[in-house]
Amino acid sequence: MATPAAVRLWRTAAQRRVVSAFNSIANARVQWQKATEEGREAATEVVNSQLTKGIIVDLDLGALATLPNLVPCANAKLTQQQKRSLERLISAFEQLEVSVSRLQSALEGFQEPPEAIRHNSGTPRTPLTNYGTMPSGSPAPEVTSKTTVFNCLSIRTLESIAMEMVKMFRQELEVKRQITCAIHGLVANPAEEKSESRSKQELRELPSNELRSRLEVYLSAWKLEPKIDLQRLDEITEMLRDEMKMPSY
């Protein structure tokens, strides 16, 4: 069996890795929140400009109607605003991709580092000398996978919790990818594209009230983040705080 000293050494190292991993997840979540807010603002600007274009066409301009090229100039200005906002939206989505990549990388913290499974001399490990102990005196995987890291939870349980969190953000990233593509397809200039998909064409041809409804759905979905269970994340945060005595994030 593994010696108490070996288990203590392993637990200390495991605690450092687990705390570092969850801190990385917390930092990535902060980055996600900032990018989500930036993307929401940019998407709202794009959508508002698109809806304003539709309003201008049927708007009674009164005395302003005598001004030459008023509507074309207004549309051109709105188009330029849309392009800038669309660039911000795409940039925000790229930041979301970076944050999810950081979340995924944080999971590596739950794996045993290579040096932990080597002899003190630095040579590769050899088969177990007896159940529960490595030749170097470190606990074997069969032991560490069930040993509590802090109070109650094993490292495999903590890893499963982290994977559950990361899965939410991976799924939500795909939702935001579809929203970004839909908004981009709506406002992109067809003349600049060699071929336009039927779905994009149909979206452009929607009646104004249906178009408004569709765009409102896009914005609501972006803001509400349907794939992220905030209640579950709060539960996990509270559980980790009790288990690890971590600060709230």
N, C-alpha and C positions, 0 to 999 in steps of 0.2 A: 504494500500500500504506500501511497505517497506520504512523505513525512510532513508533520505540521509546518516545519520551517519552509519546505518547498511550496506548500499551499499558500502560506502567507506571502512569500515572494511573488508567486504567480498572481495572487489577488491584488497586490499593490500595483503591479504592472498593468493588470487588466482594468483596474479602476481608472488609471491614467488614460488608457486607450478609449474607454467607454465615455468618460467625461469629455475628452477631446472630440470624439465623434459627435456627441450630442451638441456640443458647443458649435461645431461646424454646421450641423443641421440648423441650429438656431440662427446663425449668421446668414445662411443661405435663405432662410425664410424671411429675414429682414430684407434681403436683396429682392426676393420675389415680391414682397408687398410694395416696395418702392416702384418696381417695374410695372406691376399691375396697375397702380395708381397713375403712373405716367401713360401707360397704354390706354387706360380708360379715358383720360382727358383728351388724348390725341384722337381716339376713335370717335369721341363725342363731337370734336371739332369737325372731323371729316363728314360725319353724318349730318350735322347741322348745316354745313355748307351745301351738301347735296340736296337737302330738303329745301333750302333757300332758293336754290336754282330752279326747283320746280314751282315755287311760289311766284318768282319774278315773272315767269312766262305769262301767267294769267292775272298779274297784279295791275290794278287800275292806277296808273301813274299820274293821272290828272294833267296839270300843266307841265310836269316833267316829261311827258310823252313827246313834247316837241324837241327835246334835246337829242341831237344826233348820236346814235350808237350807245345810248345809255345802257340798255339791257346787255348788249354784247360786252361792253366794258365791265359791267358788274359781274357777268358770268366769268370773264377772264380773270378778274381779281379773285373770285371765289375759287376758281380752279387752281390758282397759284397757292392760295391758302390751303387747299386740300392737299396739294403735293407736299407742302412742308409738314402738314399734320400727318400725312401718310408715312413720311420718312421717320417721324417721331414714333409712330405706331410700330413700324418695323423694327426700329432700334429698341423699343421697349420689349418686343417679343424676343429679340436676340438676347436681351438681358435675362429674360425668363429662361431661355435655353441654358444660359450660363449657370443660373441658380440651380436648375435641375441637375446639371452636370456636377455641381458642387455637392448637392444632396447625395447623388449616386456615389461620389468619391468618398463621402463620409462613411459609407457602409464598410469600406476597407478597414476602418479602425477596429472592427470587431474580429478581424482575422489575426491569428497568431503571427507576429513578425518573424522573419526567417531566423533572426539571431536567437529567438526563444526556443527553437527546436534544434539547436546545435550544442555540441559539447562546449565546455568552458574553454577548451583549446582552440575552438573555431572549426573543427573538422565536422563533416556532415554527420547527422545523427545516425545511429544504428538501431536495430530492433530492440524492443523493450527488454530490459533485464528481468523485470518481474512486473506483474500487473499493477498499474497505478503509478509507476515511476520510470522516468527516462534515465538513460545512462548518466546524464549530467545531474540527476537529482530532481529535475523539474517534473511536475505532475503530468501524467499522460492525458491525451485528449479525452479518453473515456471518463477521466475524473473531472477535468476542468469544465467539460460541457454541462456538468450537473452541479458544480460548485457555485454557491452564491457569490456574486461579485461585491455587493454592498450589504443588503439586509436579507432580502427574500428571493430575488430574481437571479437566474443564471445568465451567463453571457449569451447563450443561445436565445433565451427569452427576450433579453434586451435587444438583441439583433433583430428578432422578429418584429418587435415594436418599431424599431427604426425603419425596417423595410415596409411596414404598413404605412408609415408617414410618407416615405419617399414615393410609394406607389400612388398615393393621392395626387401628388404634384406632377408625376409623370402623366397621369391620365388627364389632369386639368390642362397641362401644356398642350395636349393634342386638341382639346376643345378650343383653346385660344388660337391654335394654329389654323383651325377651320374658320374661326371668326375673322382672323386677320386676312386670310385668303379671300373670304367672301367680300369683305369691305374693300380690299384692294381690287378685286374684280369689278366691283360696282363703280368705282371712281376712275379706274384706269381709262385712258383715252383709247377707244377702239381703233382709231386711225394709227396708233402707235403699235398695235399688235397685228401680227401677220394673220392670225386666225383667232376668232373669239368663240369660246365654247357656247353651246346652246344654253346651258344653265345661266351663264353670265348675260347672254342676250335676253333671256326671259326675265331675268331680274331687272334689267334696265327698262323693260317694257311693262312692268307692273304699274297699275293705276297708282296715283299718288298716295291714296289712303292705305293701300296694301303695302306699298313700298315703305311708308312710315312705320307701319306695324312690324314689318320684317326687320327694319333697322333697329327699332326699339327692342326687339327680341335679342338681337346681337349684343346691344349695349347692356341689357339686363343680364344676359348670360355671362358676359365678361365680368361684370361686377359681382354677381352672386357666386361664381365659381362652384358650379353644381357638383363637381367631382371631389371637392375638398370638404370633408366633414369637420366643421369647426368645433362642434360639440365633442367629437371624439378626440380632436387635437387638444382641447382643453383638459379632457380626462387624462390623456397621456401626460401632459405637462404636469398636472397635479400629482399623478402617480410617480413620475420621475423625481419631482421635488421631494416627495416623501421617501422614496427609495434611495436617492443619491444625495439628498440635501442640496439640490441645485437651486440657483436663483431662478425666478420666473422669467420666461421669455415668450 
